[in-house]
Amino acid sequence: MERKVRVVQYGVGKMSKYTMRYVYEKGGEIVGAVDVNPEVIGKDIGEILGTEKKGVVVTSAENAREMLQQVKPDIAIVTTMSLIKETETPLMLCAELGINAITTCEEAFYPQNSNPTITNKLDELAKKNNCTITGSGYQDIYWGQLISSIAGSTQKITKIKGSSSYNVEEYGIALAKAHGAGLTLEEFDKEVASVDKISNEERQKIINSGEYLPSYMWNVNGWLCEKLGLTVKSQTQKCVPQTYSEDLFSSTLNMTVKAGDATGMSAVVTTETEEGIIIESECIGKVYSKEDFDKNEWTVYGEPNTTIVVERPSTVELTCASVVNRIPDVIASKPGYVPTCEFGELTYKLKI
């Protein structure tokens, strides 16, 4: 694109400080910003970035339609919530207006297997208005492309097993609550774990209704199966609370998580495929103690066995850089709801 890529930032919380800066550094321009927080509405985004004023003021979500129609962006970056139903409003608005959109919403990485109702609505509207909607972030590389690349150098695969941990403090209150952080074990069992104590038939009914609460790996396993050409036979999920022996203060939740209460959760998703390959992936999201750190480990079992370990990844920065580097791919994509497994490999962009 000869001119600068015009970007609207939808959601100006913690993640946007990186996505907006990265857009500027890659030669794009922010032409609008949206939020629901009255404390940031009306502020110049330069105040949020800690720079000089940019001449772009944060608009209330109530006025997002009018602003989007006025500035006519090439793409919107949506950094708000973790579930597709929670990001449905901004994504549907973009699809209706024919604006490309990419979101850090974790479920949006492959929502086809957790909320087909909303995904199909977005797909139909985006196709009608010739734009592309997708989800990207840390998982695009570290739970997706790295694993598919290892698989590409493997003669025979019997199982893929992965585990990734992250500090919920880094991602805002919505994510922390989604992981059950701060709940007692009884509350966790009732509000989080009980969701998956059901039969496959019951789960599918909930998925079809649009009310399923997937862990991040639920969508990752679906993405991997599509990327590797595997056919899903069955998929299950189990959520287990994480605890710590001492009280931990959470600045994101603005509360002290008592010793023995849930600091977050481990979610294990097991996928059986028609081809006989099993994918077992675990994500551990919690309020960190002093001893904890981010870690990403995956093993592809078969001929040969291969393990890759990434310790202390800068997960927030990697998430935001992945999203910004994906912008040209989204703009060039076919219309519809298109998961990144259909875009080709994510590559470094000197300029977007």
Number of C-alpha atoms within 10 A of each C-alpha: 8 4 7 15 22 18 25 25 25 25 22 24 16 15 20 22 18 18 24 26 19 20 24 16 13 17 14 19 19 22 22 24 30 25 23 16 14 11 8 19 18 15 17 19 26 17 13 18 16 9 11 11 14 14 12 16 19 24 24 17 19 11 11 20 14 11 19 20 13 11 13 16 23 19 25 26 26 26 22 25 22 21 24 24 20 12 19 16 12 22 26 21 18 27 28 19 18 24 25 29 31 25 27 26 24 24 28 28 29 30 28 20 19 28 24 17 17 19 25 15 15 24 22 17 23 29 18 14 17 18 27 29 33 26 27 28 26 21 24 24 19 21 24 19 20 16 22 18 13 16 19 11 11 16 10 15 17 14 17 24 17 22 20 22 22 23 20 25 18 16 19 17 18 15 23 24 15 20 28 27 27 25 21 19 20 12 15 22 17 11 13 21 20 13 17 17 14 12 9 13 9 11 19 15 12 16 19 15 14 17 14 18 18 24 25 26 27 28 22 25 25 23 27 20 21 16 17 15 10 18 16 19 12 12 19 17 21 17 26 19 25 20 23 17 10 12 15 20 17 19 13 17 18 9 11 13 23 18 14 16 24 25 32 30 26 20 23 21 24 20 22 19 16 11 13 14 20 24 23 22 24 25 21 23 27 26 28 20 15 6 5 13 13 17 17 19 18 23 18 23 19 16 12 11 16 16 14 14 14 12 12 13 15 12 20 19 17 18 21 27 21 23 26 27 22 25 24 15 18 25 20 12 18 17 22 24 27 22 22 24 21 12 14 10 15 16 11 12 14 9 16 20
